[in-house]
Amino acid sequence: MSLTSFLLTLLPVWTWQQWFLALHTPYRYGRLIGNLIGKYLYRPYPVLHNPKYTGEDVTVLVPTITDDMEELRSHFHSILATPIHQFILVTTHNRKAKLLAFAEELADPRIKVHSVPIANKRTQLAAVIPKVTTDICILVDDDVTWTRNILPCLLAPFENPRNGSVGVGMGAIRIRSGPFITRCINFLGAVYLERRNFEGAATLTLDGGISCMSGRTNALRTCILQDESFLNAFCHETFNGVPLATGDDKMITRWLVQKGWGMYVQYHTEAQLLTTLETGFKFLYQCQRWAGSSWRGPVAPGPSIDLGR
């Protein structure tokens, strides 16, 4: 009898369900305990009294294709309430006039409006990134609301010259009234964001890694974004020969890892963004996009992220 055959005779005769539980349970709860320890030990970067970067060093870029300008008002007001240097909006040519009129209503000289021919987040961002003149550039989605004191916390990790990208904790704008199914879907979205916060804080503490720098609010050193090789890769990434319009946050994360830049996320009550979530069937479509980016991102050609992180 061979050694392999002998060892197999020592194994218990279990069903596949029993084997699954025996192998999966230690992994699942071992990971949970490890994440709990990491989350407990996590600490955000402190805000210095004389920081290297302030709001005058920040430009915010917001790509948008919405036709309902009123949906943007509260989100934009929250960003403009912070002392940023410039606020650049980029939309499509057919929406530019409406967005310009809305910008005039906001009456803030920091707002600039640009446009591109087609609706594509990557193309929209690539069109305005070269126009940024500040050291820090923050990419923000158009459905995001900032807390008033978010900026100092967001800029604090840049005191470390190795850090190239910084994010913040996320929360959902909760729906407290309306149809029961709408509130349930909103709850599921809120739980998803809280899980990301929990796992992100844990992995950053344990090994310095993070699965993805969220595109809802991502502060980066402008020199990274204005690198011609980055812009070329950003606009021409493909998967199975098909150009990618989504997954921009995954691509940026992979690029940062490949180039050796550090990343950090400030999980702090004063450094948090609130975002709206889709409801009804739109939420299912949003989940489909998340799922597609999750499995496609790490295996997309080009810069690759260490899957062990």
C-alpha positions in Angstrom: 0.0 0.0 0.0 1.3 3.4 -1.0 1.7 6.2 1.5 -1.1 8.2 -0.2 -3.5 5.3 0.0 -2.6 4.8 3.7 -3.3 8.4 4.5 -6.6 8.3 2.7 -7.7 5.4 4.9 -7.3 7.6 7.9 -9.7 10.2 6.7 -13.3 10.0 8.0 -16.0 8.9 5.6 -18.0 12.1 5.3 -20.6 13.5 2.9 -19.6 16.5 0.8 -21.7 18.7 3.0 -19.7 17.6 6.1 -16.4 18.2 4.3 -17.6 21.6 3.2 -18.5 22.6 6.8 -15.2 21.2 8.1 -13.1 23.2 5.6 -15.2 26.3 5.2 -16.1 27.0 8.9 -12.5 27.5 10.1 -11.7 29.8 7.2 -14.8 31.9 7.5 -14.6 32.5 11.3 -10.8 32.6 11.3 -11.1 35.5 8.8 -13.8 37.1 10.9 -11.7 37.1 14.0 -8.7 38.4 12.1 -10.8 41.2 10.6 -12.2 42.1 14.1 -8.7 42.4 15.4 -7.6 44.5 12.5 -10.6 46.8 12.8 -10.0 47.2 16.5 -6.3 48.2 15.9 -7.0 50.5 13.0 -6.1 54.2 13.5 -6.6 57.1 11.0 -3.8 59.5 10.2 -3.9 62.4 12.6 -4.5 66.0 11.2 -1.5 68.2 11.8 -1.7 71.8 13.0 0.4 72.9 10.1 -0.4 70.5 7.3 1.6 70.4 4.0 -1.6 70.4 2.0 -4.7 72.5 2.4 -7.9 73.2 0.4 -5.9 75.6 -1.9 -4.0 72.5 -3.1 -7.1 70.6 -4.1 -9.2 70.4 -7.3 -12.3 68.3 -7.4 -13.4 66.6 -10.6 -17.0 65.5 -11.0 -18.2 63.6 -14.2 -21.9 63.7 -14.6 -24.6 62.8 -17.2 -27.7 63.5 -15.2 -30.5 65.6 -16.7 -32.1 66.5 -13.3 -29.9 69.3 -12.0 -31.9 69.5 -8.7 -30.6 66.1 -7.8 -27.1 67.6 -7.8 -27.7 70.6 -5.7 -27.3 69.2 -2.2 -24.3 67.2 -3.2 -22.5 70.1 -4.8 -23.3 72.4 -2.0 -21.6 70.0 0.5 -18.4 70.0 -1.6 -18.4 73.7 -2.2 -18.8 74.3 1.5 -15.2 73.1 1.9 -12.2 75.4 1.0 -11.2 73.7 -2.3 -9.3 75.6 -5.0 -11.4 74.6 -8.0 -14.5 72.5 -8.8 -14.5 71.1 -12.3 -17.6 69.5 -13.8 -17.5 67.5 -17.0 -20.6 66.3 -18.9 -21.6 65.6 -22.5 -22.0 68.3 -25.2 -25.8 68.0 -25.3 -26.1 68.6 -21.5 -23.5 71.4 -21.2 -25.9 74.3 -21.6 -28.2 73.0 -18.8 -25.2 72.3 -16.5 -23.8 75.8 -17.2 -27.1 77.4 -16.3 -27.1 75.3 -13.1 -23.6 76.4 -12.3 -24.6 80.0 -12.7 -27.3 79.5 -10.1 -24.8 78.2 -7.7 -22.8 81.4 -8.2 -19.4 80.1 -7.1 -16.4 81.3 -9.1 -14.6 78.0 -8.4 -16.9 76.1 -10.7 -15.8 75.3 -14.2 -17.8 73.3 -16.8 -16.4 71.2 -19.6 -17.9 68.6 -22.0 -17.1 65.7 -24.2 -18.9 64.2 -27.2 -20.0 60.9 -25.5 -21.1 59.8 -22.0 -18.1 57.8 -20.7 -16.7 58.3 -17.2 -13.1 57.6 -18.3 -13.3 59.8 -21.3 -14.8 62.6 -19.3 -12.2 62.5 -16.6 -9.3 62.2 -19.1 -10.6 65.4 -20.8 -10.2 67.5 -17.7 -7.3 65.9 -15.7 -4.7 67.9 -17.8 -6.4 71.1 -16.7 -5.7 70.5 -13.0 -3.1 72.9 -11.6 -3.1 71.8 -8.0 -1.0 69.1 -6.3 -4.0 67.1 -5.2 -6.9 66.0 -7.4 -10.1 64.4 -6.0 -12.3 62.3 -8.2 -15.9 62.4 -6.9 -19.1 60.9 -8.1 -22.1 63.2 -8.7 -24.2 61.5 -6.0 -21.9 62.0 -3.1 -22.4 64.3 -0.1 -19.4 65.4 2.0 -19.2 66.1 5.7 -18.1 69.6 6.4 -14.7 68.7 8.0 -13.8 66.0 5.5 -11.0 67.8 3.7 -8.3 68.0 6.5 -8.8 64.3 7.3 -8.6 63.4 3.6 -5.4 65.3 3.1 -3.6 64.1 6.2 -2.2 60.8 4.8 -0.4 62.8 2.0 2.1 64.0 4.7 3.6 60.6 3.9 5.3 61.0 0.5 4.7 57.4 -0.3 0.9 57.7 -0.2 -0.5 58.4 -3.7 -4.2 57.9 -3.0 -6.5 58.5 -0.1 -10.2 57.6 0.4 -12.7 57.9 3.2 -15.4 55.8 4.9 -18.8 55.6 3.1 -22.3 55.6 4.3 -25.7 55.4 2.6 -28.3 58.2 2.6 -31.1 56.2 4.3 -34.7 56.1 3.1 -36.9 56.2 6.2 -40.3 56.3 4.5 -42.0 55.0 1.4 -42.7 51.4 0.1 -41.3 48.6 2.3 -39.4 47.0 -0.6 -37.7 50.3 -1.3 -36.5 50.6 2.3 -35.3 47.0 2.3 -33.2 47.6 -0.8 -31.8 50.7 0.7 -30.9 48.8 3.8 -29.1 46.1 1.7 -27.1 48.9 0.0 -26.2 50.5 3.4 -25.0 47.1 4.7 -22.8 46.6 1.6 -21.1 50.0 2.3 -20.6 49.2 6.0 -19.1 45.8 5.1 -16.6 47.6 2.8 -15.7 50.0 5.6 -15.1 47.1 8.0 -13.0 45.0 5.7 -11.1 48.0 4.4 -10.0 49.1 7.9 -9.1 45.5 8.8 -6.9 44.8 5.8 -5.2 48.2 5.9 -4.2 47.4 9.5 -3.2 43.8 9.0 -1.1 44.0 5.8 -1.5 47.5 4.4 -3.7 46.3 1.5 -7.1 47.2 0.2 -9.2 45.5 -2.4 -10.2 48.8 -4.2 -10.0 52.5 -3.8 -13.6 53.6 -4.2 -14.3 56.0 -7.0 -17.0 57.8 -5.0 -14.3 60.0 -3.5 -10.7 59.3 -4.3 -7.9 61.8 -3.6 -4.8 61.3 -5.7 -1.6 63.2 -6.4 -2.1 65.0 -9.6 1.3 63.9 -11.0 -0.1 60.3 -11.0 -3.2 61.2 -13.0 -1.3 63.5 -15.4 1.2 60.8 -16.4 0.7 60.2 -20.1 1.2 56.5 -19.7 -1.6 56.5 -17.1 -4.0 58.4 -19.2 -3.3 56.2 -22.2 -4.0 53.0 -20.1 -7.0 54.6 -18.4 -8.7 55.4 -21.7 -7.7 52.2 -23.6 -8.2 49.4 -21.1 -10.0 46.4 -22.6 -11.3 43.1 -21.5 -11.5 40.3 -24.0 -11.0 42.9 -26.7 -13.9 45.0 -25.5 -13.1 48.6 -24.2 -14.1 49.0 -20.6 -16.3 52.0 -19.6 -16.7 50.9 -15.9 -14.3 49.6 -13.3 -12.2 52.8 -13.4 -11.6 52.6 -9.6 -10.2 49.0 -10.0 -7.9 50.2 -12.8 -6.6 53.1 -10.7 -6.0 50.8 -7.8 -4.1 48.3 -10.0 -2.0 51.1 -11.4 -1.1 52.4 -7.9 0.0 49.0 -6.8 2.1 48.4 -9.9 3.9 51.8 -9.5 4.6 51.2 -5.8 2.3 54.0 -4.4 0.8 53.6 -1.0 -2.9 53.9 -0.4 -4.9 54.7 2.7 -8.5 55.2 3.7 -9.5 57.5 6.5 -12.3 55.8 8.5 -13.3 58.7 10.8 -16.6 60.2 11.8 -15.5 63.6 10.5 -14.2 62.1 7.2 -17.1 60.4 5.7 -19.1 60.6 2.6 -22.8 59.9 2.2 -24.1 58.5 -1.1 -27.5 57.8 -2.7 -28.1 54.2 -3.8 -30.4 52.9 -6.6 -33.8 51.4 -5.7 -35.9 48.8 -7.4 -34.5 47.1 -10.5 -31.8 49.7 -10.8 -30.3 48.3 -7.6 -30.0 44.9 -9.3 -28.3 46.5 -12.3 -25.9 48.3 -9.9 -25.1 45.0 -8.1 -24.5 43.4 -11.5 -21.9 46.2 -12.3 -20.3 45.7 -8.9 -20.0 41.9 -9.4 -18.6 42.4 -12.9 -15.9 44.7 -11.7 -15.1 42.5 -8.7 -14.2 39.4 -10.8 -13.0 41.2 -13.9 -10.8 43.8 -12.2 -8.0 41.7 -10.8 -7.6 39.6 -14.0 -7.9 42.5 -16.5 -4.8 42.9 -18.7 -2.2 45.5 -17.8 -1.3 46.4 -14.3 -2.3 43.7 -11.9 -3.0 43.8 -8.2 -1.6 41.2 -5.8 -4.6 38.9 -5.1 -3.2 37.9 -1.8 -3.9 41.3 -0.4 
